[in-house]
Amino acid sequence: MLATKKSFGSTNRLGKREKRILLLMLKRDNLPGHATLLWLGIYNEFKIDYSSLPKKYQSEYMEEKRCRCSIYRLVKRGFLKPLLVVQDFVLPDPRGSGYLFYYLTKSGRIAAKKIQQQNRGLTDPPDLKAVLSKLRDMGHIQVTTAQIHEVLWQHSLQNFATREEFDKYWNRTKLGLMLRKCMVGRARVGANDGRRLYRLQEVTLF
């Protein structure tokens, strides 16, 4: 029982392909448990584009087989579930690559969210660097945390479903800690104003 709880939503031992498929499902999972035409997304995500030759003679065929194995592992882990019937119609896969429709389970959604957070962490420094460079290019010499936060939102809004989600991820504490790593000069706005001013001319851009 304890082992089951520990593995719920765990991303341990997931390969890069499985993680990409989970993120693909999460992106299309506007309604939890919603049926997703997975293979259409996979063909676009992994650039699988067949010519008129038989599939077995094309390099894309091996990538399709790898994706098929990845889906099987995700289903076995309980992250994905295949759907045999959608809107009362049986939908066989004409390519023989498994079911057409899948949905993201509760544990699959948790796992996909964890992967999404991990991926965002990898892009945090470049994102902040780009924002600070943009502010400096706009002619700003000193900026507040609020100004940086707003431009950061405009820069990365495509990575977040809502502003609330962005604010939760890029909270004041996290942004302040990261700014300390790249800022040399900072001061208070005024004697009675506790806001910080960061001097962009003295920024060390990582």
Secondary structure as UniProt FT lines:
FT   HELIX           2..7
FT   TURN            8..9
FT   TURN            12..13
FT   HELIX           16..28
FT   TURN            32..33
FT   STRAND          36..37
FT   HELIX           38..45
FT   TURN            46..47
FT   HELIX           55..57
FT   HELIX           60..77
FT   STRAND          80..83
FT   STRAND          85..86
FT   TURN            87..88
FT   STRAND          89..90
FT   TURN            94..95
FT   STRAND          101..104
FT   HELIX           106..137
FT   TURN            138..139
FT   STRAND          142..144
FT   HELIX           145..156
FT   HELIX           157..159
FT   HELIX           163..169
FT   HELIX           172..182
FT   STRAND          186..190
FT   TURN            191..192
FT   STRAND          193..199
FT   HELIX           200..202
//
